[in-house]
């Protein structure tokens, strides 16, 4: 098991951490000039599944329908590497034309082992949000100012180095992480903590609440 704390205990610790940060801010604002201010940082649990994923900002450069599957789009996505990655996504029921995909900013899980989807070698996974009744599926979007290749983190957490693709597969890290990935008031969260870049939170634009996965 990945969690050394129960979900309930972890959420309680995050609430306490936020309260402690607020107290520290009040204290630091009252420190006399010349004195060191108080600095407090709460580290997220380093063994939490999402903290071990390499989730990056990506930009879809090119998209085309899979020749042998009515469910799949094939995409070339810039994730900040020398060459774009080719990834297949099962979203053709929700995005009808390639123009709806090309140019889109998305979140990509990058530390997955390559997998063949309908015979197409896919090198990553694009995160999508689903409404509670599954009627709406759409990309989780980073802020417009986010740069391809930037790692997406949990707000306020100190993130460890991502796990290797072999570890992600062997320990079922992705499956464990998606259990706690949710859209809350249109914002992507993990265990209630916002997913953010340096430019701000990641969003699921038209889904108020729902799940997040492929």
N, CA, C and O of each residue as an XYZ file, in Angstrom:
856
protein
N       0.849     -1.196      0.000
C       0.000      0.000      0.000
C       0.877      1.236      0.000
O       1.953      1.240      0.598
N       0.415      2.299     -0.678
C       1.206      3.502     -0.828
C       1.009      4.457      0.335
O       1.899      5.251      0.638
N      -0.139      4.393      0.989
C      -0.449      5.426      1.963
C      -0.052      4.981      3.356
O      -0.525      3.945      3.824
N       0.794      5.727      4.025
C       1.149      5.457      5.403
C       0.123      6.052      6.340
O       0.064      5.691      7.516
N      -0.684      6.960      5.827
C      -1.793      7.557      6.574
C      -3.070      7.269      5.846
O      -3.064      7.118      4.624
N      -4.154      7.188      6.552
C      -5.447      7.050      5.896
C      -5.783      8.346      5.196
O      -5.228      9.395      5.525
N      -6.705      8.283      4.216
C      -7.107      9.496      3.517
C      -7.658     10.523      4.485
O      -7.400     11.718      4.342
N      -8.422     10.060      5.479
C      -9.010     11.007      6.428
C      -7.928     11.692      7.252
O      -7.983     12.901      7.479
N      -6.943     10.913      7.697
C      -5.875     11.503      8.500
C      -5.048     12.470      7.687
O      -4.622     13.506      8.198
N      -4.809     12.141      6.408
C      -4.023     13.022      5.567
C      -4.744     14.335      5.333
O      -4.136     15.403      5.407
N      -6.040     14.263      5.051
C      -6.779     15.504      4.845
C      -6.745     16.365      6.101
O      -6.625     17.588      6.019
N      -6.851     15.717      7.276
C      -6.790     16.475      8.521
C      -5.434     17.138      8.682
O      -5.345     18.269      9.160
N      -4.364     16.431      8.281
C      -3.029     17.015      8.415
C      -2.854     18.202      7.489
O      -2.165     19.164      7.832
N      -3.491     18.141      6.282
C      -3.390     19.261      5.354
C      -4.134     20.475      5.878
O      -3.686     21.607      5.695
N      -5.289     20.244      6.541
C      -6.022     21.349      7.146
C      -5.195     21.997      8.243
O      -5.108     23.222      8.324
N      -4.578     21.159      9.098
C      -3.731     21.689     10.165
C      -2.552     22.457      9.592
O      -2.137     23.483     10.130
N      -2.016     21.937      8.479
C      -0.886     22.605      7.837
C      -1.285     23.986      7.346
O      -0.537     24.948      7.516
N      -2.473     24.088      6.731
C      -2.942     25.386      6.240
C      -3.130     26.350      7.399
O      -2.789     27.528      7.294
N      -3.677     25.849      8.515
C      -3.868     26.704      9.681
C      -2.533     27.170     10.246
O      -2.386     28.315     10.672
N      -1.565     26.258     10.241
C      -0.245     26.620     10.749
C       0.406     27.675      9.883
O       1.075     28.576     10.388
N       0.208     27.562      8.547
C       0.773     28.566      7.657
C       0.161     29.927      7.946
O       0.861     30.940      7.958
N      -1.159     29.952      8.181
C      -1.832     31.217      8.474
C      -1.306     31.818      9.774
O      -1.099     33.029      9.860
N      -1.090     30.977     10.782
C      -0.554     31.472     12.049
C       0.859     32.005     11.875
O       1.231     33.028     12.449
N       1.645     31.285     11.064
C       3.020     31.716     10.832
C       3.051     33.056     10.127
O       3.904     33.896     10.413
N       2.106     33.263      9.190
C       2.052     34.539      8.479
C       1.755     35.678      9.449
O       2.381     36.736      9.392
N       0.781     35.444     10.349
C       0.443     36.479     11.320
C       1.622     36.792     12.212
O       1.884     37.951     12.536
N       2.345     35.726     12.615
C       3.488     35.935     13.490
C       4.594     36.686     12.778
O       5.202     37.594     13.344
N       4.862     36.298     11.506
C       5.954     36.932     10.782
C       5.663     38.399     10.526
O       6.590     39.206     10.465
N       4.380     38.767     10.374
C       4.040     40.156     10.093
C       4.262     41.042     11.318
O       4.355     42.263     11.199
N       4.346     40.407     12.515
C       4.518     41.193     13.726
C       5.955     41.209     14.227
O       6.252     41.846     15.237
N       6.853     40.508     13.525
C       8.260     40.484     13.938
C       8.888     41.851     13.721
O       8.661     42.490     12.694
N       9.681     42.297     14.694
C      10.302     43.618     14.595
C      11.365     43.625     13.512
O      11.981     42.592     13.249
N      11.599     44.797     12.862
C      12.639     44.887     11.832
C      13.975     44.385     12.371
O      14.319     44.621     13.529
N      14.717     43.696     11.523
C      16.013     43.188     11.929
C      15.952     41.769     12.449
O      16.987     41.110     12.551
N      14.758     41.275     12.784
C      14.599     39.901     13.241
C      14.259     39.003     12.060
O      13.660     39.454     11.083
N      14.637     37.739     12.148
C      14.313     36.791     11.085
C      12.829     36.495     11.101
O      12.244     36.290     12.165
N      12.214     36.472      9.929
C      10.801     36.127      9.847
C      10.634     34.622      9.965
O      11.576     33.858      9.752
N       9.429     34.213     10.306
C       9.139     32.799     10.450
C       8.823     32.213      9.091
O       8.043     32.799      8.340
N       9.405     31.073      8.752
C       9.128     30.413      7.483
C       8.645     29.004      7.775
O       9.268     28.259      8.531
N       7.529     28.655      7.166
C       6.948     27.343      7.404
C       6.551     26.733      6.075
O       5.860     27.367      5.278
N       6.981     25.518      5.833
C       6.589     24.803      4.618
C       6.060     23.437      5.003
O       6.685     22.732      5.795
N       4.932     23.060      4.461
C       4.369     21.734      4.707
C       4.705     20.834      3.534
O       4.357     21.140      2.393
N       5.361     19.757      3.799
C       5.678     18.809      2.752
C       4.521     17.842      2.586
O       3.985     17.321      3.565
N       4.143     17.606      1.338
C       3.144     16.585      1.093
C       3.752     15.221      1.325
O       4.974     15.083      1.266
N       2.943     14.207      1.587
C       3.464     12.862      1.780
C       4.244     12.406      0.555
O       3.694     12.357     -0.545
N       5.489     12.081      0.728
C       6.360     11.804     -0.407
C       6.048     10.463     -1.062
O       6.493     10.205     -2.180
N       5.286      9.603     -0.378
C       4.929      8.321     -0.984
C       3.510      8.304     -1.524
O       3.004      7.246     -1.897
N       2.856      9.470     -1.573
C       1.523      9.529     -2.182
C       1.640      9.238     -3.681
O       2.552      9.746     -4.333
N       0.741      8.436     -4.232
C       0.864      8.051     -5.643
C       1.009      9.222     -6.605
O       1.863      9.176     -7.490
N       0.195     10.280     -6.458
C       0.303     11.374     -7.421
C       1.672     12.035     -7.365
O       2.189     12.480     -8.390
N       2.263     12.104     -6.174
C       3.581     12.734     -6.034
C       4.659     11.967     -6.793
O       5.724     12.513     -7.079
N       4.387     10.700     -7.120
C       5.367      9.871     -7.827
C       5.134      9.858     -9.338
O       5.891      9.236    -10.083
N       4.086     10.546     -9.783
C       3.831     10.642    -11.224
C       4.520     11.862    -11.819
O       4.635     12.904    -11.175
N       4.973     11.716    -13.050
C       5.567     12.833    -13.794
C       4.486     13.406    -14.701
O       4.392     13.057    -15.878
N       3.671     14.294    -14.131
C       2.586     14.925    -14.880
C       3.083     16.281    -15.367
O       3.501     17.119    -14.568
N       3.036     16.490    -16.665
C       3.579     17.723    -17.249
C       2.544     18.453    -18.097
O       1.575     17.869    -18.581
N       2.784     19.727    -18.253
C       2.010     20.527    -19.208
C       2.404     20.081    -20.618
O       3.587     19.928    -20.922
N       1.418     19.878    -21.456
C       1.674     19.520    -22.846
C       0.847     20.370    -23.794
O      -0.142     20.982    -23.390
N       1.252     20.406    -25.047
C       0.488     21.110    -26.087
C       0.342     20.185    -27.284
O       1.328     19.674    -27.815
N      -0.894     19.978    -27.700
C      -1.151     19.097    -28.840
C      -0.787     19.826    -30.131
O      -1.390     20.843    -30.475
N       0.205     19.293    -30.835
C       0.679     19.915    -32.070
C      -0.063     19.392    -33.294
O      -0.296     20.125    -34.255
N      -0.430     18.112    -33.244
C      -1.069     17.481    -34.398
C      -1.972     16.358    -33.898
O      -1.636     15.683    -32.926
N      -3.092     16.155    -34.539
C      -4.005     15.073    -34.177
C      -4.592     14.454    -35.428
O      -4.843     15.148    -36.413
N      -4.813     13.143    -35.392
C      -5.439     12.449    -36.506
C      -6.189     11.228    -35.973
O      -5.785     10.650    -34.964
N      -7.270     10.832    -36.636
C      -8.033      9.671    -36.171
C      -7.241      8.379    -36.353
O      -6.553      8.186    -37.355
N      -7.355      7.506    -35.366
C      -6.720      6.186    -35.484
C      -7.354      5.451    -36.666
O      -8.580      5.403    -36.772
N      -6.549      4.886    -37.545
C      -7.113      4.267    -38.756
C      -7.960      3.024    -38.487
O      -8.794      2.652    -39.312
N      -7.750      2.377    -37.329
C      -8.434      1.109    -37.072
C      -9.343      1.141    -35.841
O      -9.885      0.108    -35.447
N      -9.512      2.313    -35.232
C     -10.355      2.390    -34.037
C     -11.209      3.652    -34.088
O     -10.700      4.750    -34.315
N     -12.504      3.486    -33.877
C     -13.410      4.634    -33.867
C     -13.363      5.382    -32.543
O     -13.961      6.450    -32.412
N     -12.655      4.828    -31.556
C     -12.615      5.448    -30.236
C     -11.389      6.337    -30.028
O     -11.393      7.197    -29.147
N     -10.345      6.136    -30.828
C      -9.046      6.744    -30.528
C      -8.689      7.918    -31.436
O      -8.913      7.883    -32.646
N      -8.128      8.953    -30.820
C      -7.375      9.983    -31.523
C      -5.894      9.695    -31.304
O      -5.492      9.289    -30.213
N      -5.085      9.904    -32.335
C      -3.627      9.860    -32.210
C      -3.127     11.301    -32.198
O      -3.599     12.140    -32.964
N      -2.164     11.577    -31.317
C      -1.706     12.962    -31.153
C      -0.183     13.030    -31.077
O       0.472     12.102    -30.602
N       0.361     14.137    -31.551
C       1.743     14.512    -31.259
C       1.684     15.650    -30.253
O       1.057     16.679    -30.504
N       2.350     15.458    -29.098
C       2.230     16.411    -28.003
C       3.604     16.884    -27.547
O       4.490     16.077    -27.265
N       3.766     18.187    -27.479
C       4.987     18.795    -26.956
C       4.930     18.762    -25.434
O       4.074     19.405    -24.826
N       5.854     18.003    -24.812
C       5.929     17.965    -23.350
C       7.291     18.473    -22.853
O       7.759     18.103    -21.776
N       7.912     19.335    -23.676
C       9.169     19.943    -23.266
C      10.401     19.123    -23.578
O      11.487     19.431    -23.088
N      10.253     18.076    -24.389
C      11.387     17.241    -24.768
C      11.855     17.614    -26.174
O      11.234     18.435    -26.849
N      12.954     17.002    -26.601
C      13.517     17.335    -27.906
C      12.533     17.045    -29.033
O      12.448     17.804    -29.999
N      11.795     15.955    -28.911
C      10.793     15.581    -29.908
C       9.434     15.439    -29.232
O       9.365     15.047    -28.067
N       8.344     15.753    -29.950
C       7.017     15.536    -29.360
C       6.736     14.054    -29.157
O       7.279     13.205    -29.864
N       5.891     13.757    -28.196
C       5.489     12.376    -27.955
C       4.240     12.040    -28.752
O       3.366     12.883    -28.959
N       4.176     10.794    -29.192
C       2.966     10.309    -29.838
C       2.140      9.548    -28.801
O       2.630      8.623    -28.153
N       0.884      9.953    -28.659
C      -0.003      9.407    -27.627
C      -1.371      9.157    -28.234
O      -1.841      9.939    -29.061
N      -2.006      8.077    -27.829
C      -3.365      7.776    -28.260
C      -4.332      8.021    -27.111
O      -4.044      7.658    -25.970
N      -5.472      8.630    -27.401
C      -6.471      8.949    -26.382
C      -7.850      8.494    -26.853
O      -8.244      8.745    -27.992
N      -8.576      7.823    -25.962
C      -9.894      7.295    -26.320
C     -11.004      8.304    -26.121
O     -11.888      8.102    -25.289
N     -10.966      9.396    -26.885
C     -11.900     10.507    -26.661
C     -12.643     10.929    -27.930
O     -13.183     12.034    -27.982
N     -12.680     10.077    -28.948
C     -13.333     10.486    -30.194
C     -14.844     10.656    -30.048
O     -15.475     11.333    -30.861
N     -15.421     10.050    -29.024
C     -16.850     10.237    -28.783
C     -17.161     11.641    -28.260
O     -18.310     12.083    -28.275
N     -16.106     12.338    -27.792
C     -16.309     13.648    -27.165
C     -15.658     14.784    -27.950
O     -16.056     15.940    -27.803
N     -14.668     14.473    -28.776
C     -14.021     15.458    -29.647
C     -14.148     14.942    -31.069
O     -13.511     13.953    -31.433
N     -14.968     15.609    -31.875
C     -15.312     15.071    -33.187
C     -14.306     15.403    -34.281
O     -14.180     14.649    -35.246
N     -13.586     16.519    -34.150
C     -12.668     16.929    -35.216
C     -11.283     17.212    -34.645
O     -11.129     17.535    -33.467
N     -10.284     17.082    -35.509
C      -8.917     17.331    -35.052
C      -8.707     18.795    -34.679
O      -7.826     19.114    -33.881
N      -9.515     19.687    -35.254
C      -9.386     21.109    -34.937
C      -9.721     21.388    -33.469
O      -9.253     22.375    -32.900
N     -10.526     20.523    -32.862
C     -10.843     20.680    -31.447
C      -9.677     20.292    -30.557
O      -9.650     20.651    -29.380
N      -8.710     19.561    -31.106
C      -7.568     19.085    -30.325
C      -6.309     19.906    -30.580
O      -5.597     20.268    -29.643
N      -6.039     20.194    -31.840
C      -4.765     20.831    -32.185
C      -4.661     22.219    -31.564
O      -5.564     23.046    -31.686
N      -3.538     22.449    -30.898
C      -3.316     23.714    -30.206
C      -3.744     23.702    -28.751
O      -3.472     24.658    -28.024
N      -4.421     22.622    -28.301
C      -4.912     22.531    -26.932
C      -3.763     22.310    -25.956
O      -2.833     21.550    -26.226
N      -3.848     22.994    -24.811
C      -2.934     22.732    -23.706
C      -3.569     21.669    -22.812
O      -4.752     21.754    -22.485
N      -2.781     20.669    -22.419
C      -3.304     19.514    -21.687
C      -2.317     19.106    -20.587
O      -1.224     19.662    -20.476
N      -2.725     18.127    -19.783
C      -1.829     17.515    -18.794
C      -1.508     16.105    -19.256
O      -2.402     15.346    -19.631
N      -0.214     15.754    -19.229
C       0.233     14.457    -19.732
C       1.006     13.715    -18.641
O       1.936     14.260    -18.047
N       0.612     12.462    -18.386
C       1.396     11.597    -17.502
C       2.528     11.009    -18.340
O       2.288     10.256    -19.284
N       3.765     11.362    -17.984
C       4.905     11.050    -18.856
C       5.726      9.837    -18.420
O       6.475      9.292    -19.230
N       5.606      9.398    -17.157
C       6.451      8.273    -16.725
C       5.685      6.949    -16.733
O       5.634      6.226    -15.738
N       5.095      6.661    -17.891
C       4.434      5.385    -18.126
C       5.220      4.590    -19.163
O       5.865      5.163    -20.040
N       5.161      3.284    -19.054
C       5.800      2.451    -20.066
C       5.010      2.579    -21.369
O       3.784      2.683    -21.338
N       5.700      2.572    -22.514
C       4.988      2.622    -23.792
C       3.980      1.482    -23.897
O       4.237      0.362    -23.454
N       2.833      1.788    -24.490
C       1.797      0.769    -24.647
C       1.190      0.902    -26.037
O       1.083      2.008    -26.567
N       0.800     -0.203    -26.617
C       0.152     -0.172    -27.927
C      -1.360     -0.143    -27.748
O      -1.945     -1.029    -27.126
N      -1.974      0.885    -28.302
C      -3.425      1.023    -28.277
C      -3.938      0.888    -29.698
O      -3.718      1.767    -30.531
N      -4.614     -0.202    -29.970
C      -5.047     -0.462    -31.339
C      -3.875     -0.583    -32.287
O      -3.986     -0.257    -33.469
N      -2.732     -1.058    -31.762
C      -1.522     -1.188    -32.576
C      -0.693      0.071    -32.664
O       0.396      0.048    -33.237
N      -1.179      1.176    -32.107
C      -0.459      2.454    -32.144
C       0.383      2.600    -30.871
O      -0.158      2.521    -29.768
N       1.715      2.812    -31.009
C       2.556      2.949    -29.816
C       2.306      4.285    -29.114
O       2.602      5.350    -29.655
N       1.759      4.209    -27.903
C       1.398      5.401    -27.142
C       2.394      5.598    -26.008
O       2.668      4.673    -25.244
N       2.938      6.822    -25.901
C       4.009      7.106    -24.946
C       3.574      8.131    -23.901
O       4.196      9.183    -23.751
N       2.500      7.813    -23.185
C       2.001      8.702    -22.147
C       0.486      8.641    -22.106
O      -0.142      7.872    -22.834
N      -0.088      9.465    -21.242
C      -1.543      9.494    -21.103
C      -1.999     10.919    -20.832
O      -1.449     11.605    -19.971
N      -3.000     11.354    -21.568
C      -3.579     12.682    -21.378
C      -4.689     12.582    -20.339
O      -5.559     11.717    -20.440
N      -4.662     13.470    -19.330
C      -5.672     13.443    -18.278
C      -6.938     14.174    -18.724
O      -6.881     15.271    -19.280
N      -8.078     13.538    -18.465
C      -9.375     14.127    -18.785
C     -10.280     14.065    -17.563
O     -10.158     13.176    -16.721
N     -11.184     15.023    -17.486
C     -12.198     15.016    -16.447
C     -13.503     14.463    -16.999
O     -13.820     14.642    -18.175
N     -14.258     13.784    -16.132
C     -15.569     13.244    -16.508
C     -16.617     13.756    -15.536
O     -16.390     13.789    -14.327
N     -17.764     14.153    -16.067
C     -18.858     14.550    -15.191
C     -19.348     13.335    -14.415
O     -19.049     12.197    -14.775
N     -20.097     13.582    -13.355
C     -20.526     12.479    -12.492
C     -21.389     11.465    -13.231
O     -21.364     10.280    -12.901
N     -22.154     11.914    -14.231
C     -22.982     10.979    -15.011
C     -22.277     10.489    -16.276
O     -22.877      9.787    -17.090
N     -21.003     10.857    -16.441
C     -20.168     10.431    -17.571
C     -20.649     10.977    -18.917
O     -20.189     10.522    -19.964
N     -21.560     11.939    -18.901
C     -22.071     12.498    -20.154
C     -21.070     13.450    -20.790
O     -21.070     13.624    -22.008
N     -20.214     14.070    -19.977
C     -19.233     15.030    -20.471
C     -17.834     14.550    -20.116
O     -17.567     14.201    -18.966
N     -16.951     14.533    -21.090
C     -15.530     14.234    -20.876
C     -14.734     15.327    -21.568
O     -14.987     15.633    -22.733
N     -13.781     15.915    -20.869
C     -12.970     16.978    -21.474
C     -11.584     16.995    -20.856
O     -11.361     16.458    -19.771
N     -10.649     17.626    -21.574
C      -9.277     17.718    -21.098
C      -9.199     18.512    -19.798
O      -9.921     19.490    -19.604
N      -8.303     18.070    -18.909
C      -7.893     18.930    -17.798
C      -6.902     19.929    -18.387
O      -5.953     19.535    -19.065
N      -7.117     21.221    -18.133
C      -6.325     22.260    -18.786
C      -5.433     23.001    -17.791
O      -5.883     23.368    -16.706
N      -4.167     23.222    -18.158
C      -3.311     24.088    -17.348
C      -3.654     25.548    -17.616
O      -4.382     25.837    -18.565
N      -3.149     26.477    -16.806
C      -3.372     27.894    -17.103
C      -2.760     28.255    -18.462
O      -1.789     27.626    -18.881
N      -3.308     29.247    -19.147
C      -2.795     29.615    -20.481
C      -1.310     29.964    -20.483
O      -0.627     29.752    -21.486
N      -0.804     30.496    -19.375
C       0.598     30.933    -19.323
C       1.568     29.780    -19.047
O       2.781     29.969    -19.133
N       1.057     28.598    -18.721
C       1.936     27.470    -18.395
C       2.732     27.034    -19.617
O       2.247     27.110    -20.746
N       3.959     26.577    -19.381
C       4.887     26.232    -20.456
C       4.954     24.717    -20.627
O       5.044     23.994    -19.635
N       4.912     24.219    -21.876
C       5.052     22.784    -22.084
C       6.317     22.236    -21.416
O       7.402     22.805    -21.542
N       6.151     21.123    -20.708
C       7.269     20.510    -19.999
C       7.279     20.806    -18.518
O       7.951     20.109    -17.758
N       6.543     21.836    -18.080
C       6.506     22.157    -16.650
C       5.781     21.052    -15.889
O       4.749     20.552    -16.336
N       6.327     20.679    -14.747
C       5.695     19.635    -13.940
C       4.505     20.205    -13.169
O       4.572     21.305    -12.619
N       3.430     19.445    -13.141
C       2.231     19.812    -12.394
C       2.353     19.226    -10.990
O       2.673     18.048    -10.836
N       2.102     20.033     -9.972
C       2.312     19.609     -8.591
C       1.051     19.842     -7.767
O       0.123     20.522     -8.206
N       1.032     19.267     -6.569
C      -0.023     19.557     -5.603
C       0.352     20.837     -4.868
O       1.476     20.973     -4.385
N      -0.576     21.765     -4.785
C      -0.302     23.069     -4.186
C       0.230     22.918     -2.763
O      -0.399     22.281     -1.918
N       1.405     23.515     -2.508
C       1.990     23.502     -1.180
C       2.823     22.279     -0.855
O       3.437     22.211      0.210
N       2.854     21.304     -1.766
C       3.628     20.085     -1.508
C       5.042     20.206     -2.065
O       5.262     20.826     -3.105
N       5.985     19.614     -1.366
C       7.330     19.440     -1.911
C       7.354     18.079     -2.590
O       7.283     17.045     -1.926
N       7.453     18.083     -3.902
C       7.307     16.843     -4.674
C       8.638     16.110     -4.798
O       9.665     16.743     -5.039
N       8.638     14.790     -4.638
C       9.859     14.013     -4.841
C      10.118     13.802     -6.326
O       9.317     14.207     -7.169
N      11.234     13.171     -6.638
C      11.490     12.778     -8.025
C      10.450     11.750     -8.454
O      10.064     10.899     -7.653
N       9.990     11.811     -9.695
C       8.991     10.838    -10.154
C       9.543      9.413    -10.125
O      10.752      9.199    -10.220
N       8.652      8.462     -9.994
C       9.029      7.059    -10.068
C       9.390      6.701    -11.513
O       9.027      7.412    -12.450
N      10.105      5.596    -11.673
C      10.436      5.130    -13.021
C       9.200      4.490    -13.648
O       8.294      4.061    -12.934
N       9.158      4.424    -14.979
C       8.019      3.759    -15.630
C       7.804      2.329    -15.131
O       6.664      1.887    -14.991
N       8.903      1.601    -14.861
C       8.754      0.237    -14.345
C       8.082      0.233    -12.977
O       7.224     -0.607    -12.706
N       8.473      1.180    -12.106
C       7.865      1.266    -10.778
C       6.389      1.628    -10.870
O       5.558      1.081    -10.144
N       6.065      2.569    -11.782
C       4.664      2.979    -11.944
C       3.801      1.785    -12.326
O       2.691      1.627    -11.817
N       4.307      0.949    -13.216
C       3.535     -0.221    -13.650
C       3.493     -1.292    -12.566
O       2.426     -1.819    -12.252
N       4.643     -1.610    -12.001
C       4.725     -2.696    -11.026
C       3.904     -2.401     -9.775
O       3.226     -3.286     -9.251
N       3.963     -1.167     -9.298
C       3.283     -0.795     -8.051
C       1.890     -0.208     -8.277
O       1.224      0.214     -7.332
N       1.454     -0.186     -9.552
C       0.120      0.330     -9.901
C      -0.098      1.749     -9.346
O      -1.145      2.065     -8.782
N       0.927      2.584     -9.528
C       0.885      3.946     -8.993
C      -0.188      4.777     -9.681
O      -0.907      5.525     -9.018
N      -0.306      4.658    -10.996
C      -1.308      5.447    -11.716
C      -2.715      5.094    -11.246
O      -3.534      5.979    -11.001
N      -2.992      3.797    -11.121
C      -4.327      3.369    -10.687
C      -4.652      3.909     -9.294
O      -5.775      4.339     -9.030
N      -3.650      3.880     -8.405
C      -3.877      4.393     -7.055
C      -4.107      5.902     -7.064
O      -4.941      6.408     -6.314
N      -3.368      6.620     -7.910
C      -3.505      8.083     -7.963
C      -4.878      8.498     -8.485
O      -5.485      9.430     -7.958
N      -5.368      7.816     -9.514
C      -6.633      8.237    -10.116
C      -7.821      8.031     -9.172
O      -8.878      8.630     -9.372
N      -7.659      7.195     -8.156
C      -8.733      7.028     -7.169
C      -9.023      8.330     -6.422
O     -10.138      8.553     -5.951
N      -8.002      9.184     -6.323
C      -8.149     10.419     -5.539
C      -8.090     11.681     -6.393
O      -8.063     12.788     -5.856
N      -8.068     11.530     -7.721
C      -8.090     12.685     -8.606
C      -9.535     13.081     -8.879
O     -10.317     12.275     -9.383
N      -9.889     14.313     -8.548
C     -11.268     14.769     -8.678
C     -11.309     16.186     -9.240
O     -10.365     16.961     -9.096
N     -12.425     16.497     -9.880
C     -12.750     17.885    -10.218
C     -13.646     18.421     -9.113
O     -14.683     17.836     -8.803
N     -13.241     19.533     -8.526
C     -14.010     20.153     -7.446
C     -14.209     21.623     -7.792
O     -13.244     22.383     -7.867
N     -15.453     22.021     -8.001
C     -15.762     23.401     -8.400
C     -14.961     23.824     -9.625
O     -14.508     24.965     -9.722
N     -14.790     22.882    -10.566
C     -14.093     23.188    -11.812
C     -12.583     23.183    -11.727
O     -11.910     23.518    -12.702
N     -12.030     22.804    -10.571
C     -10.576     22.782    -10.381
C     -10.116     21.341    -10.206
O     -10.765     20.565     -9.504
N      -9.000     20.975    -10.838
C      -8.437     19.637    -10.694
C      -7.760     19.520     -9.329
O      -6.982     20.391     -8.939
N      -8.061     18.434     -8.605
C      -7.498     18.246     -7.265
C      -7.041     16.806     -7.071
O      -7.491     15.888     -7.757
N      -6.130     16.639     -6.110
C      -5.741     15.314     -5.623
C      -5.927     15.310     -4.116
O      -5.267     16.069     -3.407
N      -6.812     14.470     -3.627
C      -7.150     14.417     -2.200
C      -7.563     15.788     -1.675
O      -7.276     16.143     -0.531
N      -8.240     16.546     -2.528
C      -8.726     17.865     -2.132
C      -7.722     18.979     -2.291
O      -8.051     20.136     -2.031
N      -6.492     18.670     -2.712
C      -5.438     19.666     -2.892
C      -5.356     20.038     -4.372
O      -5.341     19.154     -5.228
N      -5.304     21.313     -4.680
C      -5.298     21.768     -6.071
C      -4.048     21.295     -6.811
O      -2.954     21.247     -6.247
N      -4.235     20.946     -8.087
C      -3.118     20.683     -8.987
C      -2.748     22.005     -9.644
O      -3.596     22.667    -10.243
N      -1.475     22.387     -9.531
C      -1.083     23.722     -9.979
C       0.210     23.693    -10.789
O       0.996     22.747    -10.725
N       0.398     24.773    -11.557
C       1.676     25.107    -12.174
C       2.116     26.438    -11.575
O       1.430     26.999    -10.720
N       3.243     26.932    -12.022
C       3.709     28.233    -11.538
C       2.727     29.343    -11.909
O       2.706     30.398    -11.275
N       1.914     29.103    -12.939
C       0.966     30.123    -13.404
C      -0.402     30.023    -12.738
O      -1.258     30.878    -12.967
N      -0.624     28.994    -11.916
C      -1.909     28.868    -11.245
C      -2.485     27.471    -11.333
O      -1.807     26.541    -11.771
N      -3.756     27.315    -10.913
C      -4.369     25.986    -10.863
C      -4.774     25.450    -12.229
O      -4.997     26.207    -13.174
N      -4.862     24.121    -12.311
C      -5.356     23.451    -13.504
C      -6.869     23.265    -13.361
O      -7.370     23.040    -12.259
N      -7.577     23.359    -14.462
C      -9.041     23.387    -14.402
C      -9.675     22.356    -15.322
O      -9.056     21.853    -16.260
N     -10.943     22.060    -15.013
C     -11.785     21.252    -15.881
C     -12.959     22.168    -16.235
O     -13.960     22.187    -15.520
N     -12.847     22.930    -17.332
C     -13.644     24.131    -17.561
C     -15.151     24.024    -17.400
O     -15.768     24.910    -16.809
N     -15.767     22.943    -17.920
C     -17.236     22.894    -17.867
C     -17.767     21.839    -16.904
O     -18.975     21.609    -16.833
N     -16.865     21.197    -16.163
C     -17.288     20.164    -15.215
C     -17.108     20.690    -13.800
O     -15.981     20.907    -13.355
N     -18.203     20.894    -13.099
C     -18.106     21.381    -11.729
C     -17.514     20.361    -10.791
O     -16.604     20.669    -10.022
N     -18.033     19.129    -10.850
C     -17.509     18.057    -10.006
C     -17.552     16.755    -10.790
O     -18.469     16.506    -11.572
N     -16.536     15.933    -10.561
C     -16.449     14.667    -11.291
C     -15.129     13.999    -11.031
O     -14.425     14.345    -10.082
N     -14.788     13.052    -11.860
C     -13.549     12.291    -11.708
C     -12.535     12.707    -12.762
O     -12.874     13.352    -13.754
N     -11.278     12.324    -12.525
C     -10.200     12.615    -13.489
C      -9.414     11.347    -13.741
O      -8.960     10.684    -12.808
N      -9.258     11.017    -15.013
C      -8.451      9.863    -15.417
C      -8.142     10.040    -16.886
O      -8.067     11.169    -17.372
N      -7.957      8.919    -17.615
C      -7.723      9.034    -19.058
C      -9.015      9.422    -19.752
O      -9.039      9.572    -20.974
